[in-house]
Amino acid sequence: MKYSLLVLDISSLNMLSSSVVEDSWFENFIIPSSKKDLKRVVVGDVIYIISKNSDIDSKFLVINLEIFSDSEDKNSGFDRLVTVALSELGTNIRINAKWGAFKEGHFISIYSMTAAKGQGSRYYFNTFPDEYDNVIYAYSKLDQMSKFSQTDLKIKKFRNFTNSLLDALEAPSLENTDVLDENTGIVLLSPSSFMHFGNETLQEWLQNKLTGEQLAFVNRPLDAPVRLKGPAGSGKTVALAIKCLNDFFKKIDEGIYPKFAFITHSQELARHVVTDMFSVLDPSDNWKDISKGELWIGSLYELAQEKLGYQNKAIVPLSLDGREGMSLQIDFIKEAIRYLKKDLRFKTSILPKCSKYFSDRFKSENIDDFVIDISNEFSSTIDADRIKKGTPEAESYVNGRRYNYQMMLDKIEDRRAVLEIHAKYTDLLRDMNTLSMDQMIADFNNHIRSNEWQFSQKYSREDPRSEGFDAIYVDEFHYFNSSERMSFRPLFQPEAFNNDKPPLFMAYDFKQSTRDLNIANFFKKVEIGETQGLELTKVFRSTPEIAAFLQDLDSAFPPLDLAEEWGGYSGSAQTETGATPELRCYGSQIQLVDETFRQALHAANLIGGRNVAVLCLNPELFDTYIRAGRTQDKYAPVTGRDEFIAIKSNIKKPVFSMPEYVAGLQFDSVFIMHVDQLDLSDDELINRQRRFISSTYLGASRASKKLVLSCCYDRGGPSRILNSALANGTLVRTEFDI
């Protein structure tokens, strides 16, 4: 039978938001038998999937099924419809800023697919159809942006819902005894299948499962900032999420309308991991009820775009994910340098006056480290202070004092050259009609220190015009640069401070950061004064054998002035024993690639694709392998942190990515490619060494049961960072045909 409308209520929307829906589901819309609280009802040509307790006042999403008639990716499109509905029906779920939402009155439109697949077509929604204020109606999909007044609202079809609702509420559920759960077309997911989180509720964690270290953190009062340090797999994100939700509900129980924020560096980590955690901790999804309190979840960059109102101003930032944005900024900087290498004025009038050290780095064929240093200079100083070439601020920058967190630019002419690079870089961004992440954060930092922001805080906390939070929980704090760290203090409500100390809770592990860090002064930029520090030492992700390898890898970090915050590896594994991590040495690069993917595919066939990851340490080789024909169809690519949903839905093939893109996730088996000495020659800069080891550490710490590293002799053989582990037997070496 062909259905005209699909009707979902809040209960089914919550279930579907944490599931993967396959194309076959759209044929009969069958729900798994395990969902006893839902019922499937057909009235005429309208199909309902609703709670057995739904009534006429429940909140509904009504979908005109015509919008899927020509869809190539129904799963992704359907996920967008569900998210928009949850965001508009009074929950703390928000529309992904990348979807280009446009609102006018009671109408909304969003892009129907990702930029990679083309963004011309849009979904159209009516949030007040036929004057029903508890219904959102997804009524159309059009090939291009159209004025709402010029769209067909399909109200006649919508009335098939209103005319059949009472019958649907009273009808029993249709039975599907002839359909096995695995054939329904829905893959029910939970964080246990994505992050090995488990299915315990908030109360079960508080009563039975938290360690003493975690409980000490969760029980800290909201009267001072607290730092939570711990190695990968120690449960930092878990403890932070539990504390956030526990504090949130305590405020509600006290009769207070709380305004909390859970902020991450990664948009997708917030959207697909943290929100899933909260739904497991609170199965009733009370945390989503915005009438009880506001719990904002997302990346710092999403928050900045939202508060700056960029969407309504047609201003597009490079990204809303920190890691992806940094990568894109680096691409623009490289392009600016390539341009200036050919520019006659720069080559003859500016570069010859620079120091030999700067000039050699600029002229080098391998400018990766130079570009990262330039990027850090832009974010920490030039964009942060809104410095432009030819201004008085630029002269102050050129002639002023240098600080230890800045790039080494000994001569004034070096600094003038950097300003030339920045000028070309901003020209390229302007040509693309976009803002860099650093430019957006600079605008944001000005906005949240403005009179307008302070004025908005006079409204009552329930008023949507009110700005600021009562408490802020920040995950992946080690990824934020100095300008970004300055954003947190102004985000608090004035009454949140206790003796000038805000309730800011920060989880971090400096060894996972591939940014250059001035750790000794890291927390000074947060401008919150003295902070309390707690440390988690028990590791729940990795086997004792993997933890022992990480401890030996830790000894390879170069001796830097990192203060006591760095410390040695403190992880003590609390899991069952497993195999010793293995280093596989191949004669050639081709042999390494072929064998690694063969082994990963075999593992994926045994334990499922989403449980296996192949991680490449070298960015250039990763891009090469993504494009290479010999590796096609052997993996599910994850080329950015906005592709977490691809990991969720991946069943048969291993994930292929880089460590930075899967930070925050874990896999049963991890294969790390190219721990090669060529990428760490003896004359490398210390920061380069630290970044390479951090990337290896980040990748290895994603593994929970099996860890395999690989190198090849045509790229120098095994990196020296593995010497300690090999000598101590925490890494076993296997030679393949050379």
C-alpha positions, -999 to +999 in steps of 0.1 A: +000+000+000+012+035-008+010+059+022+005+096+018+015+108+053+037+095+081+029+107+116+053+105+145+050+117+181+078+127+206+083+091+217+089+077+183+109+107+173+133+101+202+136+064+192+143+072+156+168+100+164+191+074+179+186+048+152+198+041+116+169+039+092+176+020+060+158+027+027+138-006+030+120+008+061+102+034+040+082+006+023+061-005+053+074+016+083+076-015+106+089-009+142+109-035+161+090-057+185+112-046+213+096-012+213+067-022+234+056+014+242+050+023+206+023+013+182+020+012+144-015+022+131-028+027+096-060+048+090-068+052+053-035+062+036-020+077+068+004+056+089+011+064+125+040+054+147+032+068+181+032+060+218+004+039+232-001+068+256-004+095+230-035+118+231-049+146+211-026+172+229+006+152+222+032+168+198+035+154+163+056+155+132+035+149+100+056+141+069+042+144+034+058+112+020+060+127-015+092+144-004+110+110-004+099+100-039+131+109-056+155+108-026+188+091-031+197+092+006+165+088+026+183+079+058+202+112+059+171+132+049+149+115+074+174+122+102+171+159+093+133+159+095+134+142+129+160+167+142+140+198+130+108+184+146+126+178+180+141+213+179+107+229+172+085+208+195+100+221+228+132+200+233+168+210+239+178+195+205+189+221+179+191+222+141+226+216+127+239+250+116+253+234+085+218+227+072+213+263+063+180+268+082+159+297+072+130+308+093+102+332+086+071+333+108+057+298+112+079+284+083+113+268+082+134+254+054+167+235+054+190+218+029+180+183+022+215+168+019+251+175+027+274+198+008+293+168-006+261+156-023+250+190-035+229+215-015+204+228-040+172+211-027+155+220+005+128+207+029+100+230+039+081+229+072+050+246+086+051+249+124+015+261+127-004+241+100-042+248+100-035+266+134-024+235+152+004+246+176+014+211+186+022+199+151+051+205+127+043+196+091+071+187+066+051+195+035+075+198+006+109+193-009+119+218-037+150+219-059+159+254-049+153+281-023+118+295-027+097+321-008+074+304+016+045+324+002+051+309-032+051+272-020+022+249-021+014+243+016-004+210+009-030+217+036-056+195+019-033+165+024-025+176+060-062+174+068-060+136+062-040+136+095-065+158+114-094+137+102-078+104+112-061+113+145-088+102+169-092+069+151-055+063+153-053+071+190-080+046+198-068+018+174-047-011+185-012-016+171-008-037+139+011-068+146+042-078+125+046-114+136+059-124+102+088-099+102+120-105+122+134-075+140+166-076+119+144-072+087+124-041+098+149-017+082+157+000+115+190-005+133+185+005+169+216+021+183+228+032+216+262+046+229+271+010+238+274+003+200+291+036+193+312+045+223+311+014+246+292+035+271+267+010+285+230+013+292+230+023+329+208+052+340+220+083+358+209+068+392+227+035+385+259+054+377+256+075+409+248+045+431+270+017+417+293+025+388+313+057+393+348+053+407+358+072+438+377+096+416+348+102+392+323+106+421+345+132+438+343+152+406+306+147+401+299+158+437+319+191+434+295+220+441+288+248+416+310+273+434+343+273+416+360+262+384+373+226+383+398+209+360+394+172+353+425+156+339+429+120+328+444+098+301+424+086+271+397+060+282+396+072+318+360+083+316+364+121+315+335+126+291+313+102+310+320+119+343+314+153+328+281+142+312+269+126+345+279+157+365+261+180+340+229+160+340+229+155+378+235+192+385+208+201+360+181+179+376+192+191+411+184+227+400+150+217+387+142+199+419+151+231+438+125+249+417+151+268+396+149+270+358+186+260+350+205+273+320+234+250+314+258+245+285+278+214+275+304+227+250+328+206+229+354+213+203+336+189+179+301+196+166+295+159+159+308+147+192+282+168+208+254+158+184+261+121+182+278+111+214+269+135+242+232+137+233+231+098+231+248+096+265+221+119+280+193+099+265+207+067+280+213+083+314+178+097+313+156+072+293+125+094+298+143+122+280+133+148+306+165+167+299+151+176+265+120+194+280+128+230+275+099+240+297+119+227+327+153+240+319+177+249+290+205+225+284+225+238+254+247+211+237+271+218+209+305+231+197+318+265+208+316+275+171+279+266+169+273+288+199+292+316+184+273+314+151+240+312+169+247+342+192+261+363+164+231+356+142+252+347+112+225+326+096+201+355+093+230+377+079+240+352+052+275+350+068+291+315+064+320+304+086+344+278+073+331+252+097+313+247+130+337+219+140+370+229+155+392+203+140+377+206+105+378+244+107+415+243+116+422+220+087+404+242+062+422+273+076+455+256+070+445+249+034+438+286+029+472+296+045+490+272+022+473+287-008+483+322+004+519+311+007+519+295-027+506+328-041+533+349-024+561+325-035+553+337-070+546+373-061+574+396-074+570+423-048+571+399-019+601+380-034+622+411-040+611+436-014+600+417+017+615+382+019+651+392+014+649+414+046+636+385+067+658+363+089+674+333+073+654+310+096+621+325+084+632+326+048+643+290+047+610+278+062+590+299+038+609+286+007+609+250+018+590+225-003+576+210+030+559+239+047+535+219+069+552+228+102+556+264+091+519+267+082+509+253+116+530+279+133+515+306+111+480+293+119+488+295+156+500+331+152+468+341+134+446+326+160+465+336+191+474+372+181+465+386+146+428+375+144+423+376+181+434+413+182+418+421+148+451+432+134+452+443+097+481+452+076+487+490+073+469+499+105+482+513+138+475+480+154+498+463+128+526+487+137+522+479+174+523+441+165+554+445+144+573+466+170+558+453+202+569+427+227+568+391+218+554+364+242+564+327+245+531+315+231+537+333+199+556+321+168+593+327+168+597+359+147+630+374+157+631+402+132+606+430+126+607+420+089+596+385+098+564+399+114+558+421+084+560+390+062+535+373+084+511+402+080+515+399+042+506+362+044+476+371+066+464+398+041+464+373+012+448+347+034+419+370+043+416+380+006+411+343-003+385+339+025+367+369+012+367+356-023+350+325-010+324+345+009+334+329+042+349+337+076+377+318+092+371+302+126+395+326+142+377+356+127+343+343+140+357+337+175+372+372+175+337+386+166+322+364+193+346+375+220+337+411+212+300+404+212+299+387+246+318+416+261+295+442+246+268+464+263+242+445+242+252+412+258+252+426+293+218+442+287+203+409+276+212+394+310+187+416+328+158+394+316+144+365+337+161+332+330+130+318+314+128+347+289+143+336+255+160+370+253+180+362+284+217+354+277+243+335+298+245+302+316+245+291+352+271+264+347+293+253+318+308+219+311+336+218+285+349+186+270+381+183+249+394+215+266+429+207+254+419+215+218+409+251+224+433+279+214+440+309+236+413+331+219+387+303+223+396+298+259+388+335+265+352+330+254+340+310+285+341+336+313+317+361+297+291+333+289+281+331+326+251+347+342+263+374+367+247+355+396+266+323+387+299+337+401+309+329+436+336+354+448+344+360+411+347+323+404+323+307+378+312+271+378+333+260+348+341+223+346+369+214+321+379+179+310+413+176+292+443+155+283+471+175+268+487+145+252+457+140+228+462+176+214+480+180+181+480+217+186+511+236+198+505+243+235+519+268+260+508+245+289+524+264+317+501+293+310+472+274+294+446+281+320+455+318+325+438+327+292+405+314+306+406+343+330+389+325+359+417+327+385+428+297+405+411+264+396+407+232+415+423+201+399+412+165+399+427+135+381+413+102+368+438+074+368+417+043+361+414+034+324+382+016+312+387+016+275+419-003+269+433-037+279+463-037+304+485-045+274+474-014+254+477+007+286+513-005+291+522+004+255+507+039+260+528+043+291+560+035+271+549+058+242+545+085+268+582+084+275+589+094+239+574+129+243+603+154+240+614+172+272+595+205+272+588+232+297+553+218+303+549+224+340+533+198+363+502+197+341+519+173+316+531+146+340+537+110+332+511+086+319+488+078+349+464+052+334+458+020+353+437-004+332+406-019+348+397-043+319+405-079+310+438-088+296+443-091+258+469-094+231+501-074+232+501-045+207+519-055+175+542-035+151+541-049+116+570-039+094+566-041+056+590-037+028+570-013+007+542+012+010+519-008-013+524-040+008+515-020+040+483-007+024+471-039+009+478-060+040+464-035+065+431-032+047+429-070+042+434-076+079+409-048+088+383-062+064+387-096+080+382-081+115+352-062+103+336-094+090+340-109+125+330-080+148+313-054+126+326-025+107+318+002+133+341-017+157+372-016+135+392+015+125+422+020+102+439+053+111+466+070+090+491+093+107+503+110+075+477+136+061+491+136+026+491+098+024+456+097+038+444+119+010+462+097-015+446+065-002+412+081-002+415+088-039+433+055-048+415+030-068+431+000-051+416+008-017+381+016-029+352-004-015+375-016+014+364+009+040+339+035+052+357+068+049+355+094+076+373+125+063+361+150+090+344+151+124+311+159+108+307+123+096+300+105+129+267+093+115+287+073+088+303+054+117+270+047+133+255+033+102+286+013+091+281-024+095+304-043+071+335-022+064+362-009+087+363+029+093+392+046+075+402+080+090+428+100+108+432+100+146+420+136+150+387+128+132+377+100+156+388+117+189+363+109+216+353+075+200+366+040+206+369+008+186+375-028+195+403-031+169+425-003+156+451-004+128+475+025+127+493+031+094+527+048+089+544+051+122+574+057+099+608+073+108+606+094+076+579+115+093+602+122+123+637+129+111+664+137+136+665+174+128+627+180+133+615+207+155+604+198+190+568+209+184+567+187+153+579+157+174+552+164+200+525+166+173+535+134+157+536+115+191+503+131+201+487+119+169+501+083+175+489+085+212+455+097+201+451+069+175+464+041+198+442+052+227+411+046+205+417+009+207+399-011+234+410-047+226+434-050+197+461-025+185+482-030+154+508-004+142+525-006+108+555+010+091+574+004+059+611+004+051+608+025+020+597+053+044+625+047+069+612+018+089+597+021+124+598+055+141+621+059+170+592+069+192+585+031+194+620+022+207+610+022+244+579+000+239+599-024+217+627-026+243+602-032+272+581-058+253+549-038+254+550-038+216+560-069+196+576-066+162+567-088+132+587-086+099+569-092+067+584-099+033+610-072+025 
